[in-house]
């Protein structure tokens, strides 16, 4: 089972390299088992790593940091 800290570090590392990315792109790159992210953890990421999630013109949610 993945801890929040491991999850946070993987997400942050991937988004620092490039972004914005979709959850599927993040999950595939990080080899995460979760089909959907844990909402509580995502809210914590907004505080811990300044995660931003925005919809593009097609309604696809893209994640980025900063």
N, C-alpha and C positions, 0 to 999 in steps of 0.2 A: 504494500500500500504506500502511496506517495504522500509525503508530509506537505503541509502548506509551504514550508520554507523551500523544499526541493522544487515544488511547482512554481513558486515565485521566481526562483533563480533561473529556472529553465526558460520561463516566459520572458523575463527581463533580458537574458542573454540573446535570445532570438530576435526580440524587437529592437535591441540596440544595434544589431548587425544590419537590419533593414526593416523597412515597414513603410506604410501600414500593411498589415497582413490580416487575412481572415482567420477565424478560429481553426478551420480545417487545415490551412497552411501551417499554422503554429503547431497544431497537434501532430501533424505528419512529420514536420521537421524535428520536433522534440521527442517524437515517439511516445506520446502520452496515450494512456489507455482510455481516457474519458472521451466519450462521444460528444458530450456537452460539458462545458465547464461548470464547476460548482459556483452558484451565484454569490454565496457568502465570501468565497475566496476572491472572486472577481471584484467585489466591492472593496475588499482589503487591498487588492492590487492597485486600485484607484488611489488609495492613500499611500501605500508603501513605495510604489515605483512610478507614481504619476501616470497610471494607465489611462488612456483616452480611447473611447470607442465611438466611432462615427459612422453613419450610413452614407454610402456613396450614392451617386445619381440613380443607380439601379436597385437601391434598397439593401445592398449587401453591407453588413457591419464589418468595419476594418478596425483593427487594434493597432495602437502605437503608444510609445512612451514619450513623455516630455511635454 
